[in-house]
Amino acid sequence: MTRAELDAAGITGPELRAAYARCRELNAQHGRTYFLATRLLSPGRRPAVHALYGFARWVDDLVDEPEPGTSTAELQERLDRVDKDLGAALGGAPVDEPALVAVADTAHRLTLDRALFDAFLRSMRMDLDTTGYATRAELAEYVHGSAEVIGLQMLPVLGTVTSRAEASEPAAALGEAFQLTNFLRDVGEDLDRGRVYLPADELAAFGVDRERLRWCRVHRRVDQPVRRALADQIATTRAVYRRARPGIAMLHPASRPCVRTAFDLYSRILDRIEAAEYNVFARRATVSLRRRVVVAGVAAARVTVARLGRGA
C-alpha cells in the first residue's frame, strides 16, 4: 500500500518517496499499535503520520540505543547535528537522513511550528543526563517535548471540526496519556538504562524509592508498597485519558476511528498491568494480537460503512 499512500498524498520524486517509505518501515517495526491505528486513516493522511513517527523514533534510538562505549558527549554531538540538519532541511537544504527528509516535507505541507520540534529535541537532550524526576511538575517538562508535541503535530494531519486551538489541549493530553502508559509498561526496561520516569515524591508517599524498584527488577517480582504506588500512577494516568477523550469528537469524522482505536488499545495496557498484579518487572504488559485485530477490525468496519454512506 506504500505506493498508493504516497500517490494519494501527492508525494512525488523517488528520493522523497523512499524517505517516506523508510519512515513507514520504522512505524510498522516499532509502533505496532500505533501503526495498526494509522491503517484506519485514509491513504493520503498516512504518510505524514509515518514521517512524524519515523523522525521521533530515529532520534529516540540515537539516545536510547547507542553503540556500546558511546559517551554522553558523543550523544550530545549527535543531537546537535540532528538539530542543525533539521534546521537545514526545514530551510530547503538537502540532507541525507531519510527521517529528516520526510519530516521536513511534512512540516512544510502542514505548516508545523518549529518550536514543537525544538521542544522534542530538548526532551531528548534531557535523557542524556537526567535519570529521574523529583516531582510531576519536573516530569511534565519532559513529557511536553517527548509526547504532547506529537499530539499537537498530529492535529493538522487528522483535521478538526473545531478550531485547532480548542482541540489542542485534549490532543496534548492524549500524547501525555500514551507516554505515561509507556512509562508504566517500561519501568523495568527504563531501570536497566538507569532511568525512572515516575515522580519520586509520589512514589515516596508509598514508601517506594529507586532501590526498592531495582530490587523488584532483580527479583522479577513486585512487593506491596510498589503495587500500591503503581496503582496510584495508573489512576493518575487514567485521569489524563479522561481529559483527552473529548478531543476525539473534535477531530474530522474520518480520523476519529484511528484515534479512538489508539485510545482504546493504549488504555488497555493499563488493564494488562493490573491483571498482572502490577508486576511490570518480569515481562512487558502488552495487548494481545487477537485483541488488537478485533478492536481494529470493528473500527475498520465502521470506516467502511461510513465511506459507503458518503458514497451513496
N, C-alpha and C positions, 0 to 999 in steps of 0.2 A: 504493500500500500504506500510505500515511501514516495514513489513517483507520482501517484495520484494526489497525495497530500501536497507535495511541492507544486504540482500543476495548479491545484485548487487555490493555493496561497499566492500564486503568481511569482514564484521564486524561480528565476532563470539563471543560466550560466553554470557550467559544470563544477567550478570550484565552490561556488556558493551552495549549490545543491549537495555537494559532497560534505560540506561543513555541517549543514542541517542534518544530513543522514548520520553523521558521526554523533551528533547530539542525541538523535533518536536512539541510537545504539546504547548510549550511556543511560538514557532513561529506561529502556527496556531491561538492561542488565542490572541496574542498581535500584531502581524505584518501581518495583513490581506493582505495588498497589496504586501508586501514582500513575504509572503507565497504563494500567488497566482502566482507570477512571478517564484518562485522556482519550481513550478509544471511543468514548461516548460523545466527544465533541465532533462537530462537522470537520471533514478533512482539512479544509482551509484554515482552521484555527489551530490545528495540532502542531505544525512546525514551530510556531512561536513558543508554545509551551515546552517543546523539546529543547529549543535553544536556551531558554531561561534555566531549565533544569540542568542541561548539559554544562553550561557555564558554571553554575553553582557547584555541581558535582566535581568538575575538573579542579576548581580552586580548592574545594574541601579536601580532595585527595592529595593535593600538594602539601597540605598541612598535616593531615592525619595518616597518610600512607607514604612517608618519605623513604628513601633508600636507607638502609642501616648505616649509621655513622654520620648522617646529615645533622649539622649543627643548627641551633636556633638562629644564628646569624645568617646561615645559608638560606634557611626558610624565609627569613625576613627579606633577604635579597630577592628571592623568587616572587614574593608578594609585591615588592616594589616594582619588579619587572612586569608583573601582571597589571598593576595599576598604570604603569607607563604605557604598556601595549594596548590596554583597554582605551586609554585616552586617545592614542593614535588611531585605533580602529574606529572609535566614535567620530573622530575627525576626518575619516575617509582614507586614511593611510593604509597600505597593505600590511597584513600581519600573517604569520604562518599558522598559528594555532587555530584549528577548526572551531573550537568553542568560542573563541573571540570573534572570529569571522561571522558566525551565525548570530551571536548575541548582539553584536554591533548592528547588524542588518535589522534584527528585530527591534532594537531600541529606536532606530530611525523610523521604521514603519509605524511604531506605536507612540512615538514621541515620549519615550520614557525619560524621567528625570535622572540626570547623572547622580544626584545626591543619593538616590536609592542604591546605586552601585557602590558609592563611597561608603555608605553605612554598612553594606555587606562586607566589604574588604576590611573595614575597621573591626568588625567582629571576628573575621578570620585572623587578624593580627592578634586579637586578644587570646586566641587559642595557643599562641606561641609562648606566652609567659604567664597566663592565668590558669591556675589549676583548681580553683574553687571560688564560690561566691558567698559572701557573708550574709547577704540579705536578698530578698526578692527584688528589691529596687536595683541592686547591682546586677543581678541576673537579667533583669528586664532590658538593660542597656545592650547586653549581648544578644538577647532574643530579638530585639528590634532589628538589628542588622542581619542576623542569621536566618530569620524566619518571617517577621512581619513585613519586611520589604518585598519578599517574594509574593505574598498575598496582594500587596499594592501593585506590583508589576503585572500581576495576572489580570487585574480589572479591565484594562483596555483590550485584552485578548478575549475575555469572556463576554464583555458588553454588559451594560446595566440598563434597567428601566427607570432608575432614579438618577440623580446627579452622582457623578463619581465621588464627590466629596462625602455625600451621605453614605455611600457604600464602603468608603474607605475604612471606617472603624471596624465593622464586622469582618472585612477582608483581612485586616491586620490581625484581628483576634483569631481567625481561622489558622493563619500561619503560625501564630503563637501556640494554639492548641495542638497542632501537629508536632511542633518542635518539643513541647513539654511531654507529649506522648513518647516521642523518640527518647527523651532523657530518661523516662521511667523504664522503657523497654531495654535501654542500653546501659543501665547502671553498671553492670559487670564489665562490659567491654570498655566503658569510659574509665573505670577504675584501673584497668590494665594499662591505659595510657596515662595514668596519674591524674585524672580529672574527675571532679564531681560537679554535676550540673543541677544539684538540688540545694536550695538555700540552707546554709549551715545553721542559722538561728532557728529555722523551722524544724530541722532535724533534732537540734539540741533540746527542743521542747519535749521530745520523747526519749531523751537520753541517748541519742544516736550521734556519733561523730565519725570521722573518716576511718579511724582504726576499727570501729565496730563494723563498718561496711566492708573493709578489707577482710576481716575475719569471716564474714559471710561469703565473700568471694572465694577465699581459700578453701573453705569447707563446703562450698556449694549448697548452702542451706540458709534459711532466714530465721532469726530469732524474734521473740515477741516485740521488743521495742522497735526493731526495724520494720516489722509487719505493720505496726500502728503508724509509724512515720510515713510509710509508703501509702497506706490507706488515706492519710491526710493529704498527701501530694496528689493522689488520684481525685479526691474530692475537689481540690483546688483546680485541677485541670478540667474536670467536668464543668465547673462554673465558667471557664473560658469557652468551652464548646457552646454553652448556653448563650453566651454573648455573641458568638459567631453565627449561630443558627439563623437569626432573622435576615442575615445578609444573602442567604440563598435565594429568597424571594425577590431580592433587589437585582438579581442577575437577569440577563437576557434569557427567555424561556428555553432556548436551545442549549444553553450552557448549564442549566440547573441540574439535569441528571448526572453530569460529570461531577460537579461539586458535591451533590448530595451523596453520590456513591463514595467519593473520597472521605467525606464526613463520616459516613456510616462505617466504612471499613477501618478507618483510623481509630475511631472511638471504640470499636470492638477490641482493639488491642488492650485497652484498659480492662475490659471484661476478662480477657485471657489472663492478664496479670492477677486479677482477683481469683479466677478459677484455679490458678497455680498456687494459691495462698501466698501471693506476693513474692514468691521465690524467683526473682529476676537474676539470680546469681548462677543458677545451674544451666539454664537454657533461655534462649531469646523467646519472648512471647510473640507469637505470630497468629494471624488469621489464616485458617486452612485454605488451601487452594479451592476446595469444594465450595466453601462459604464465599470466597471472593468471586468465583464463577457464578454462583447463584445470585448474589447481590447485583453484580454487573449485568447478568442476563436479564433480570427483571427491569433494570434501568434501560437496557438496550431495547427491550420490547416496548417500553413507554416511548422511547425516542422514535422508534419505527412507526408506532401508531400516530404520534404527533405529526410526523413528517407526511404520512399518508393523508392525515386530515387536512393539513395545509395544502397538499397537492390537490385533494378533492375540492 
